């Protein structure tokens, strides 16, 4: 694996802090020959979509007060998975995230 692939994967992961889903989607469709960058771009997309859906569900469940407990749990789980994703990206190996890593291969 080249350093360019590792850097592109890291840019894909870190770009979600600024513009979620845009850079990872561009990498998935434009850099199909770079398996490492595409792998981690897909991991980012899955994490972002599931975190967004979890936050929406938690917000809707605030009506019945369950969301008050669920929202911080979803946020903390997303943060932990995001940190694991950064660590995995820097490791140089294609390691899936726990629980959600195999949803899109």
C-alpha positions as CSV (number, residue, x, y, z in Angstrom):
1,X,0.0,0.0,0.0
2,X,1.3,3.4,-1.0
3,X,1.5,6.4,1.3
4,X,-0.8,8.2,-1.2
5,X,-3.6,5.6,-0.5
6,X,-3.1,6.0,3.2
7,X,-3.3,9.8,2.9
8,X,-6.3,9.7,0.7
9,X,-8.1,7.4,3.2
10,X,-7.3,9.8,6.1
11,X,-8.5,12.8,4.1
12,X,-11.7,10.9,3.5
13,X,-12.2,10.2,7.2
14,X,-11.3,13.6,8.4
15,X,-13.2,15.5,5.8
16,X,-16.5,14.4,7.4
17,X,-15.9,16.9,10.1
18,X,-16.3,19.7,7.6
19,X,-18.4,18.4,4.8
20,X,-20.0,15.0,5.6
21,X,-20.3,12.4,2.9
22,X,-19.1,14.6,0.0
23,X,-15.4,13.6,-0.1
24,X,-15.9,9.9,0.8
25,X,-18.5,9.6,-2.0
26,X,-16.2,11.3,-4.5
27,X,-13.4,8.9,-3.5
28,X,-15.6,5.9,-3.8
29,X,-16.7,6.8,-7.4
30,X,-13.6,8.5,-8.7
31,X,-10.8,6.3,-7.2
32,X,-12.1,2.8,-7.8
33,X,-8.6,1.6,-8.4
34,X,-7.4,2.5,-4.9
35,X,-8.8,-0.3,-2.8
36,X,-7.5,1.1,0.6
37,X,-9.0,4.6,0.2
38,X,-12.3,3.2,-1.2
39,X,-12.5,0.7,1.7
40,X,-12.2,3.5,4.4
41,X,-14.4,5.9,2.4
42,X,-17.2,3.2,2.5
43,X,-16.6,2.8,6.3
44,X,-17.0,6.6,6.8
45,X,-20.2,6.6,4.7
46,X,-21.8,3.8,6.7
47,X,-20.8,5.4,10.0
48,X,-22.1,8.8,9.0
49,X,-25.5,7.5,7.7
50,X,-26.1,5.3,10.8
51,X,-25.1,8.1,13.1
52,X,-27.5,10.5,11.4
53,X,-30.3,8.0,11.4
54,X,-29.7,7.2,15.1
55,X,-29.7,10.9,16.0
56,X,-33.0,11.5,14.1
57,X,-34.6,8.5,15.8
58,X,-33.4,9.7,19.2
59,X,-34.7,13.2,18.6
60,X,-38.1,11.8,17.6
61,X,-38.2,9.6,20.7
62,X,-37.6,12.6,23.0
63,X,-41.4,13.0,22.9
64,X,-41.7,10.0,25.1
65,X,-38.5,10.8,27.0
66,X,-36.6,7.7,25.8
67,X,-34.7,10.0,23.4
68,X,-33.2,11.9,26.4
69,X,-31.3,8.7,27.3
70,X,-30.8,7.4,23.8
71,X,-29.3,10.6,22.2
72,X,-26.2,10.8,24.3
73,X,-25.6,7.0,23.9
74,X,-25.8,7.4,20.1
75,X,-23.5,10.4,20.1
76,X,-20.9,8.6,22.3
77,X,-21.1,5.5,20.2
78,X,-20.6,7.5,17.1
79,X,-17.6,9.3,18.6
80,X,-16.0,6.1,19.7
81,X,-16.5,4.5,16.3
82,X,-15.1,7.6,14.6
83,X,-11.9,7.5,16.7
84,X,-11.5,3.8,16.0
85,X,-11.9,4.6,12.3
86,X,-9.1,7.1,12.4
87,X,-6.9,4.6,14.3
88,X,-7.7,1.9,11.8
89,X,-7.0,4.2,8.8
90,X,-3.6,5.1,10.2
91,X,-2.7,1.5,10.9
92,X,-2.3,0.6,7.3
93,X,-4.5,-2.4,7.3
94,X,-8.1,-2.8,6.2
95,X,-9.8,-3.5,9.5
96,X,-13.6,-3.2,9.7
97,X,-15.3,-1.2,12.5
98,X,-17.0,-3.2,15.2
99,X,-20.8,-3.9,14.6
100,X,-21.1,-1.8,11.4
101,X,-17.9,-2.4,9.5
102,X,-19.3,-5.2,7.3
103,X,-22.5,-3.5,6.1
104,X,-21.0,-2.2,2.9
105,X,-18.1,-4.1,1.3
